[in-house]
Amino acid sequence: MTPDRDDRSLATLVSDLVQQLSALVQTEGKLLRTELRESGSKISGGAIEVLAGAGLLIAALVILLQALVHALATTGMGPGWAALAVGVVVALIGYLIVQRGTKALSPEELAPRRSAEQISKDAHLVKEQTQ
């Protein structure tokens, strides 16, 4: 007998293969669920930032409109120009927050990369083992 020889029957080998593939699929499913949960957390965080940015943009619009009305009422530098400067700053902050939240919601950030990589590795391993 050679040390490399496996005395298991074909039926036993097929049964072992089915059990191992079943365990592999279950493990991959758990990894995918974990990544989807993580993506859900990113979505909620991004949505909160988008809403916060949108709220600031609305406030900025109100301030800018008030500043414009006041600036038109007075021709020199006065309280209206100060309100205008504040409105521009608030609008810029709101815009930056919306951009950050939008980036967090991009498909590249939410894709389950680890699961895809692991499935690819597993498929490659199965191909190697069946040759």
C-alpha positions in Angstrom: 0.0 0.0 0.0 1.2 3.5 -0.8 0.9 6.2 1.8 -1.0 8.5 -0.7 -3.7 5.9 -1.3 -7.2 6.8 -0.1 -9.2 3.6 0.7 -12.6 5.5 0.8 -15.2 4.4 -1.7 -16.5 6.7 -4.4 -19.8 7.0 -2.6 -18.0 8.1 0.6 -15.9 10.6 -1.4 -19.1 12.1 -3.1 -20.8 12.3 0.3 -17.8 14.1 1.8 -17.7 16.4 -1.2 -21.4 17.2 -0.8 -21.0 17.9 2.9 -18.0 20.1 2.4 -19.8 22.1 -0.4 -22.8 22.5 1.9 -20.6 23.8 4.7 -18.9 26.1 2.2 -22.2 27.5 0.9 -23.4 28.1 4.5 -20.2 29.9 5.4 -20.3 32.1 2.3 -24.0 32.9 3.2 -23.0 34.0 6.6 -20.2 36.2 5.2 -22.6 37.7 2.7 -25.2 38.5 5.5 -22.5 40.1 7.6 -21.4 42.3 4.7 -25.0 43.3 3.9 -25.5 44.3 7.5 -22.4 46.5 7.3 -23.7 48.0 4.1 -27.0 48.8 5.9 -25.1 50.6 8.6 -23.3 52.7 5.9 -26.6 53.4 4.2 -28.1 54.7 7.4 -25.1 56.8 8.2 -25.0 58.2 4.7 -28.7 59.0 4.8 -28.4 60.8 8.1 -25.6 62.9 6.7 -27.6 63.7 3.5 -30.6 64.7 5.6 -28.4 66.9 7.9 -26.8 68.5 4.8 -30.2 69.1 3.2 -31.5 70.7 6.5 -28.5 73.0 6.4 -29.0 73.9 2.8 -32.6 74.8 3.5 -31.5 77.0 6.4 -28.9 78.5 4.1 -31.5 79.3 1.5 -33.7 81.1 4.0 -30.7 83.1 5.3 -29.5 83.9 1.8 -33.0 85.1 0.7 -33.2 87.2 3.8 -29.8 88.6 3.1 -30.7 89.4 -0.5 -33.8 91.2 0.5 -32.0 93.1 3.2 -29.0 93.9 0.8 -31.4 95.2 -1.8 -33.0 97.4 0.8 -29.8 98.9 1.9 -27.1 99.9 -0.5 -24.1 100.0 1.8 -22.4 97.3 3.8 -24.7 96.6 6.7 -26.5 93.8 8.4 -27.7 92.3 5.1 -24.2 91.6 3.9 -23.4 90.0 7.2 -26.4 87.7 6.8 -25.3 87.0 3.2 -21.8 85.9 4.4 -23.3 83.6 7.0 -25.7 82.1 4.4 -22.8 81.3 2.1 -20.8 79.6 4.8 -23.8 77.5 5.9 -24.5 76.6 2.3 -20.9 75.4 1.8 -21.0 73.3 4.9 -24.4 71.8 3.9 -23.0 71.0 0.4 -19.9 69.3 1.9 -22.1 67.1 4.2 -24.4 66.1 1.3 -21.4 65.2 -0.8 -19.9 63.1 1.9 -23.2 61.3 2.5 -23.7 60.7 -1.2 -20.2 59.2 -1.4 -21.0 56.8 1.5 -24.1 55.6 -0.5 -22.2 54.9 -3.7 -22.4 51.3 -5.1 -18.6 50.9 -4.8 -18.8 51.5 -1.0 -21.8 49.2 -0.5 -20.7 46.2 -2.7 -20.0 43.0 -0.8 -16.4 42.7 -2.0 -15.1 40.2 0.5 -17.9 37.7 -0.4 -17.2 38.1 -4.1 -13.5 37.6 -3.6 -14.1 34.6 -1.3 -16.6 33.0 -3.8 -14.0 33.4 -6.6 -11.3 31.8 -4.5 -13.6 28.9 -3.5 -14.6 28.4 -7.2 -10.9 28.3 -8.1 -10.2 25.8 -5.3 -13.1 23.6 -6.4 -11.8 23.6 -10.0 -8.3 22.6 -8.8 -9.6 19.8 -6.6 -11.8 18.3 -9.3 -9.0 18.1 -11.9 
